[in-house]
Amino acid sequence: MPILDERSLEFLSHSPEQTERLGVRLGELARPGDVFCLAGDLGAGKTTLAKGIARGWGALDQVTSPSFVLINEYRRADSHRLFHLDAFRLESRAEAAALGLSDLFDGVGPVLVEWPERVQELLPAERLWISLHWVDEMRRNFRFEANGLHYERLLRRFRQAAFGG
């Protein structure tokens, strides 16, 4: 687990189960207004990580990829909501803006954005960017990059929760 600096962390997941467990640790730390950007190729584990984040956050609903509906909303027992956006099918920034995606970042709940590079201009400057890369059939490389003091603190708490260091 290379700790590149206070703003970044890199590690290798050896299975989908480990990816989901790491997501749970991150989800336990998620707060309204948090923006987690999940970037990576098809099959890199974005939705698996999102499932873990939602589970750790306390989602009552089954987590599925929002590829065709663009946005899934998950509830928690206290009626808070987590939003899961898949920007893969968005053709332009204008299309994303017309859908009101900027409204998701108003602090109502945590927001997970798959394919964030497609809507990067609409994302808040402060966010946690997570790049996932396919290594082989089971293993995925993760790189976390914190943008902003809040996310640096969150990354530090995640590092402690997930790895004890």
matplotlib code that plots the C-alpha trace (Angstrom):
import matplotlib.pyplot as plt

x = [0.0, 2.1, 1.1, 2.2, 1.5, -1.2, -3.5, -3.1, -3.1, -2.6, -3.3, -4.1, -7.4, -7.2, -10.9, -14.3, -15.1, -12.0, -13.0, -16.5, -15.1, -12.9, -16.0, -17.8, -15.0, -15.2, -19.0, -18.9, -17.1, -19.4, -21.3, -23.9, -22.2, -19.3, -18.5, -16.7, -15.6, -15.1, -13.0, -11.8, -12.4, -15.4, -15.0, -12.5, -14.7, -16.5, -19.9, -18.5, -16.8, -20.1, -22.0, -19.6, -19.7, -23.6, -23.6, -21.2, -23.2, -26.3, -28.3, -31.5, -31.8, -30.1, -27.3, -27.2, -25.4, -27.4, -26.1, -29.6, -31.3, -28.3, -29.0, -30.0, -31.0, -30.5, -32.3, -31.1, -33.3, -33.0, -34.4, -31.1, -30.2, -27.1, -27.0, -25.2, -24.7, -23.4, -22.2, -21.1, -24.1, -24.0, -23.0, -22.1, -21.7, -24.9, -26.9, -25.6, -26.4, -29.9, -30.5, -29.8, -26.7, -25.2, -28.2, -26.8, -23.8, -25.9, -25.1, -28.4, -26.4, -23.2, -22.8, -21.0, -20.1, -19.1, -17.3, -16.7, -14.4, -17.5, -19.0, -15.8, -16.7, -19.8, -18.1, -17.1, -13.4, -13.2, -13.8, -12.3, -11.1, -10.7, -9.1, -9.5, -7.4, -7.8, -4.7, -6.0, -9.1, -9.2, -6.9, -7.6, -5.3, -6.8, -5.5, -7.3, -6.6, -8.1, -8.9, -9.5, -8.8, -12.0, -11.1, -7.5, -8.9, -11.4, -8.6, -6.5, -9.5, -10.1, -6.5, -6.7, -10.1, -9.1, -5.4, -4.8, -2.0]
y = [0.0, 2.9, 6.2, 8.6, 11.7, 13.1, 13.5, 10.0, 6.3, 3.4, -0.3, -3.6, -5.4, -9.2, -10.0, -8.4, -9.3, -7.3, -4.4, -4.4, -4.6, -1.5, 0.2, -0.5, 1.1, 4.2, 4.2, 4.2, 7.5, 9.1, 12.2, 14.4, 16.5, 14.0, 13.4, 10.2, 9.9, 6.3, 6.4, 3.3, 1.1, -1.2, -4.1, -2.3, -2.7, 0.7, -0.8, -3.3, -0.5, 1.5, -1.5, -1.5, 2.2, 2.1, -0.9, 0.8, 4.0, 2.0, 1.8, -0.3, -0.8, -3.3, -1.5, -1.9, -0.1, 3.0, 2.6, 2.9, 5.1, 7.4, 8.0, 5.6, 6.8, 4.7, 5.2, 4.7, 4.0, 7.6, 8.7, 10.2, 9.4, 8.5, 9.2, 6.9, 8.5, 6.7, 9.3, 6.8, 7.5, 11.3, 12.8, 16.3, 18.7, 20.4, 17.2, 16.6, 20.2, 19.9, 16.8, 19.0, 17.0, 20.0, 19.8, 16.5, 18.3, 20.5, 18.5, 16.5, 13.2, 11.5, 11.2, 8.4, 9.3, 6.5, 7.8, 11.2, 12.3, 12.7, 15.4, 16.7, 20.4, 20.0, 18.3, 20.3, 21.1, 19.4, 15.6, 12.2, 10.8, 7.0, 5.5, 1.8, -0.2, -3.8, -5.8, -9.3, -11.4, -10.9, -8.0, -4.3, -1.4, 1.5, 5.1, 7.5, 11.2, 13.8, 17.2, 19.5, 19.5, 17.6, 14.8, 14.7, 14.1, 11.6, 9.7, 9.7, 8.2, 5.7, 4.6, 4.1, 2.2, 0.0, -0.7, 0.4, 2.8]
z = [0.0, -1.2, 0.5, -2.2, 0.0, 2.2, -0.8, -2.4, -1.7, -4.0, -3.4, -5.1, -4.5, -5.0, -5.4, -6.0, -2.3, -1.2, -3.4, -1.9, 1.7, 1.0, -0.4, 2.9, 4.9, 2.7, 2.9, 6.7, 6.5, 3.8, 4.7, 2.9, 0.2, -0.3, -3.9, -4.9, -8.5, -9.7, -12.9, -14.8, -17.8, -18.2, -15.8, -13.6, -10.5, -10.2, -9.5, -7.1, -5.2, -5.3, -3.9, -0.9, -0.4, -0.4, 2.0, 4.4, 4.3, 5.3, 2.1, 2.4, -1.3, -3.7, -5.5, -9.3, -12.1, -13.1, -16.8, -18.3, -15.8, -15.3, -11.6, -8.8, -5.4, -2.3, 1.0, 4.5, 7.6, 8.7, 5.3, 4.1, 0.4, -1.5, -5.2, -7.8, -11.2, -14.3, -16.8, -19.5, -21.8, -21.5, -24.8, -23.7, -20.8, -22.0, -21.8, -18.2, -17.2, -18.8, -16.5, -13.5, -12.4, -10.7, -8.2, -7.0, -5.5, -3.2, -0.1, 0.1, 0.3, -0.8, -4.6, -6.4, -10.0, -12.4, -15.6, -13.9, -16.7, -18.9, -16.6, -15.0, -15.7, -13.6, -10.6, -7.5, -7.3, -4.0, -4.3, -3.9, -7.3, -7.4, -10.4, -10.9, -13.3, -14.5, -13.7, -14.4, -14.0, -10.2, -9.3, -9.6, -8.9, -7.0, -6.8, -4.5, -4.9, -2.4, -3.8, -0.8, 2.9, 3.7, 1.4, 2.7, 6.2, 4.8, 3.0, 6.2, 8.1, 5.3, 5.4, 9.2, 8.9, 6.0, 6.6, 10.2, 9.2]

ax = plt.figure().add_subplot(projection="3d")
ax.plot(x, y, z, "-o")
ax.set_aspect("equal")
plt.show()
